[in-house]
Amino acid sequence: MSDAFLSSYRLPVPAFDRADRLPPLLRPLWEALRHRQPHVVLRQAPQLLEQPELENADLRAALLSALGAARLQVGQYEGAKRMLRLSLAALPQQWLARRLLVACHERERHFAEAQACLAELAHLSASTAWDEPLPPVDWHLGMAALAWHLRDWESVSWHVSQAFPKGLETMPSALQADLLRLALYRNRPDEAGRIAARLMMQQPDDQAIDVLLETLVQRGWKTEACALYREAYRRYPESERLRRRLVALCLQTGAIEEARRLTRQGALTLE
């Protein structure tokens, strides 16, 4: 199967592309962060904190989030989290600081803390013009990815289904492969068979199909595997590899006559 999707998924980082919604005083900070120039922010922001305009809670939260983002960009995670918590204290109903806190926790591999922080964003509306809420699909994928790291398989399944309500055909192939792994972890043979049938259509040759379907055989789901090997052999009728696997599975699942018919097609070679 392809590389895992959820184990490497990270939330999109804030784009800092709403500088036009800020007063001129703070726009250079947003531009610096957008162009990944954190040292500009680290140099300018402390001086701006002394400005009278920054007594406004909205603007103070924006500046503190910018400081947190800059420290995150240079790898100062503890300092970043301190600034972001101060930003949330000034303006609790915001996405930006929480998204940046999630990124800090992810990079530190503190997945439970990241999940708790991201969960706070459920049903939260953007509270200010410069805030950056996540689209629902990204929020659900972020929650699914963190649940994957925490091995909370039921939560993974639910959030993926919410991110892609139209089902497997709308998902990236790597995420479909993760759902097959999930069916294995949750002991769902019917679900695994359905997903494997979809993935089988994406494989380039009979060897790749064999590797995919062997995951079901190794799990002991031989009836489901036999049905899929049967379909695969129809796709590759010249494949000795698939015929050999199908004969073995027919014998193991009681399809004796089918096994006899397959062996009459010619002697089977051993790998």
N, C-alpha and C positions, 0 to 999 in steps of 0.2 A: 504494500500500500504506500501511497505518497506520504511525505512528511506531515506530521501533525500540524493542524491549523491552529487549534486553540492554545496549545502549549507555547506557541510563539506570538500569539496575538497580543497587541498592545493598543490601548485606546489612542485614537488620533490626538496628537498634541494640539493645544490651542493655537490658532493661526495668528492671533494678534493683528487681525486685518480690519479692525473697526476703529482705527485711530481717528477717523473723521467724526466719530461720535463723542470724542473727548474734548475737553478744553485745550487750547494751544499749549498750555503748560505741560501737559502729560503726553502729547502726541509723539515727541521724540523718543520717549521710552518704548512706546508700542512699535514704532518703526525699527528701533534697535533690536527688540526681541524678534520681530518678524524676520529680520536679516541675520539673526543669531549673532548679535554683538552684545553679549551680556555685560561686558566690562563698561560699556557706555552707561548702562542702567546702574551698575554698582557704583559708578563714580558720581552720577548726577542725582540719583533718587534721594540719598540722605540729605542733601542740601534742600531739595524740594519739600521734604517733610516739615521744614521750618516755615514754609510759606503760609500766610493766613488762609488762603483758599483751601488748604488741606485740613482745615477743621471740619469741612463738610465730610460726613461719613462715607458717602458714595465715592468721592474722589480719593479719600484716604485709603479706602479699601482697594481701589484701582491701583494706587501707587504701591501698596504693600504686596498685592498680587504680582505686580511687575517685578518687585524685588525678589519675591519668592521664585518666580520663573527664571530670573537671571541666575540666582544661586543654584537652581536645579540644572540649568544649562552648563554650569561649570562644575557640577558634581558635589556641591556643598549641601547634602540632603538635610542635615539637621538644621542648618541655618535657613534653608528653604522652607521647611515645615514650620519653623517658628514664625517666619514672616506671613505664611499663608494662614496660620491660625489667628494671627492678629488681624489679617484681612477679613476673616470670617467673623471675628468679634465685632468688627466695624460694620459689616454688611452680611448678616447670616444667610440671607436668601440669594446666594449666588452660585453659579456653576463653576466659574473660572478657578477660584481658589481650590475647590474640591477636586476638580479635574487634575490640577497640578499636584495636589496631595496624593491622589491615586497614583500618579506617575512616580512620585518619590517612593511610595511604598512598593510599587512594582519593581523598581530598580534595586531596591534593598531586599527584594524577594520576601516581603512581609505581606503575603497574599490575603490573610484574614483581615488585616487592617485596611488593605486596599478595598476589599469587598465591602466592609462596613462603611467606608467612606463613600464608595460609589453608590451603595444602596440608599444613602441619604438623598440622592438626586432623583429618586423615583417621584414622579408627579410634581417636580419643582419647576416653576415657571421662571424665565429669565426676569431678574428684578431690576435691571438697569440696561441702558442702551449699549454699553460696551461689553456686556456679559456674553459668553459663548456656550449656549446650551448644546448638548449632543443630540443628534437625530436618534429616534428610538432604536433603530437597528444597531447603531454603534453602542448604545447603552446596554442593550441586551447581549450583544456579543462580548462586551467587556465583562458583564456579570457571568456569562457562560465560561469565559476564559479563566476568570478567577476561581469559579467553582471547579473547573477542571484541575487546577493546581491543588485545590483542597480536596479533590476526589469526592466531591458531592455530586454524584452522577445524576440524581433526580433533578437537581437544580440546573445542571448543564442541559439536560434534555428539555426542560421547560423553557429556558431562556432562548435556546436555539429555535424552538418551535415558534416563539414570539417574534424572533428576528426574521424568520422566513416562514410566514404563515401559509404560503403557497406550496411548501414542501421541498423535497429533495432536488427537483429539477431546477430550482432557482438558486441553489447554493453553489459555492465554489467546490470543485472536486475534492480539494484537500479537506474541506469541512465534511463532505459526504463520507470520506474515509474515517474521519474522527467519529462520525455517528455509527459506523460499523464497529469501531473499537468500543464505543459506548454500549452497543447492543451486546457485545461479548462480555463486558464488565457487568452488565445488568442481567445477564443470562436470559436474553430474549431471542431465541432461535428464529422465530418467524420474522421478526424485525430485521435480524441480521441477514436473512435470506433475501428479503425485499431490497435492502440497501446494496447487498453484494450483486444482485441482478442488475441494478443501476450502474454500479461501478464496473461491472464486467463489460458493459458496452463501451467503456472508455479505454479499455486496455488495448495496447498496440498489437499483441500477438498471443499465441496459445501459451507460451511460457509465462507471460505476465498474468494471464487468466488463472493458470495453475497455481501460481504463488498466492493470488488473491483467495481462491477457493480453498486452498489448503488450510487457511485460518479457521474455516468452519469445520473441516475434518479434524483438525487438532483439538478443537473444542468438543468434539464428540457428536456434532450435529450432522450425522451422516445422511439422513433422509433429505434434509435441505441441501446439503452439498451434492448429493446424487442428482437431484433435479436440476441444479445449476450446471453440473458437469455434462448432463445430457444436452442442455441448451448450447453449451460451449462446443460440444462435439459436433452439433449440427452446423455451427458456424465454421468450424475447422475440421471437416470430415477426413482430411489426410493426416491429422495429428495423431501420431502414435502415442505421444505422451497422454493426451486427453482420453484416448480409447483405453489405455491401460488403467488410468485412474477410474474411469467409468465402470470397467469390468469389475474392479475390486469393490467398488461401492455397491454395485448391483448385487454381488454375492453377499455382501455384508448386510444389505437391507432386504434381502429375500427376493430380488428380481432375477431369479435364476434363468428363466428363459431368455431374458434380454441379455444377460451375460453370455449365454451360449451363442446367441445370434451374433454378438459382437466378436466373439473369438473365432467364429467361422469366417470372418472377413480376412483372416491371415494370422500367422503366428505373431505373438507379442514378444517384443524384445525387452530385455532388462537394461536399465540405465547403469 
